Amino acid sequence: MSQQTIHRAVEPAPARRSGLILAIILTCQLMLILDATVMNVALPRIQADLGFSATGLSWVMTAYSLVFGGLLLLGGRAGDLFGRRRMFVAGTALFTLASLAGGLADSATLLIAARVLQGVGAAMAGPSTLALVTTTFSETKARIRALALFSAMSSGGFAIGLIVGGLLTEWISWRAALFINVPFGLAIVLLAPRFVPEPERRPAHLDLPGAITGTLGVGSLVFAFTHAASDGWGNPVTLGSLAGGLALLTAFVAIEARTAMPLVPLRLFADRNRSAAYVNFFLGPMAMMSMFFFLTQFMQDIRHFAALATGFAFLPMAALIFTMSRLVPRLLPRYGPKPLAITGSLLMVSGVAWLALLTTDSTYFPALLGPLLLMGLGGGLAFAPLNVIVMATVPTEDAGAAGGVLQTMQQVGSTLGLGILITVFGSATRSSSATGAQLVVDGMTSAFATAAVFAACTFLVALTFRRVTASARP
């Protein structure tokens, strides 16, 4: 099928319907991202309710992110081949049913199984959300605005998850954090087939060797870092998973370079700006997840915030991310992506480095609020241009694959980063001579210092962005 035929098959959405279409897509994206953190503040109550062990409790979070990140590449290409709207609806339906099952779970095993199924559904729907934005909004300004809002949902969803989780846990139950997905998921499943246009599929075959090696490789790598956090890097399972993951990903790249219809077309990385954007979508979440994970524990365990107060503590950050998502579409055409990404990265470095100065006596103002504001402002500036860089110029037939790679970078980056930072936390506490709360804070500040290094790497990568002339800017 020719490129021209594809473009004719996807007519621009009428103005009166474009807002509803975008709302449907963004609601799905928010649900998928929100579930990575929504249960964070509820973990103590989940442990008491279902009898989780101290080590097993982490799998409430990890089971979702591990499966989500591991299957995203497969989900992206499946959307390209079998229909993006079809995968979007099917994935949302599975995610909704799994959320209902998780809310009804009466044992630790059933809850983990439900979280795994949520991850499968999210991996089916996730890449198609970004691809549908790209193919539905063909007019330049509308596409940039939609991609900026999508970025805000992706970045701010982590913080919103903590707020929603705190509200529901405090006022109702931890189960409500799963049940809340059901009405929204049903609405998406009912409305999407009627209003969201289906881009025309192209005849092709699914790259099964690439799908197997890529999915297992990413999954093994994520599992290795997660396992290292609890069992250490010398553990045979950790080392075996790490070696297996690297070997599988090496085989995946070799397969993709030779196959005629690859799962991830390597031509996606031919553009220097797009490659750099992918790298920063990997490094940025590595830094930001430390803030969500450790700062939540600092507020609750060290400063004794209630679950509700902990969630609302992140509200200024979420508000800034969404504010920047409204400003970035106006700034991008004027300045291009490079100055925005550089400025945002510097603000993120400042915010995480500030958290490395925490003490047991640090108060919300200014020791916590200051970094949250810097991270909200910096994250909004740094990440919103990346979606535009990746998706604005990608060929239509590769939109699902490009979206799958982008979201894989985000999910795997956040999971790997958290695994690394938890390992740093453990090493710092074992080597510290402090006791009690001071021991915990020493471990947290070491983790924040490492996260600042990740954030500094995003700044270095942003420096490599090719400058875009005014006439060539989106």
Secondary structure, DSSP 8 states (H G I E B T S, - for coil): --HHHHHHHS----HHHHHHHHHHHHHHHHHHHHTTTTTTTTHHHHHHHHT--TTGGGHHHHHHHHHHHHHHHHHHHHHHHH-HHHHHHHHHHHHHHHHHHHHH--SHHHHHHHHHHHHHHHHHHHHHHHHHHHHH--SHHHHHHHHHHHHHHHHHHHHHHHHHHHHHHHHT-TTHHHHTHHHHHHHHHHHHHHHS-----------HHHHHHHHHHHHHHHHHHHHHHHH-TT-HHHHHHHHHHHHHHHHHHHHHHH-SS-SS-GGGGSSHHHHHHHHHHHHHHHHHHHHHHHHHHIIIIIS---HHHHHHHTHHHHHHHHHHHHHHHHHHHHH-HHHHHHHHHHHHHHHHHHHTT--TT--IIIIIHHHHHHHHHHHHHHHHHHHHHHHSSS-GGGHHHHHHHHHHHHHHHHHHHHHHHHHHHHHHHHH----HHHHHHHHHHHHHHHHHHHHHHHHHHHTTS----GGG--
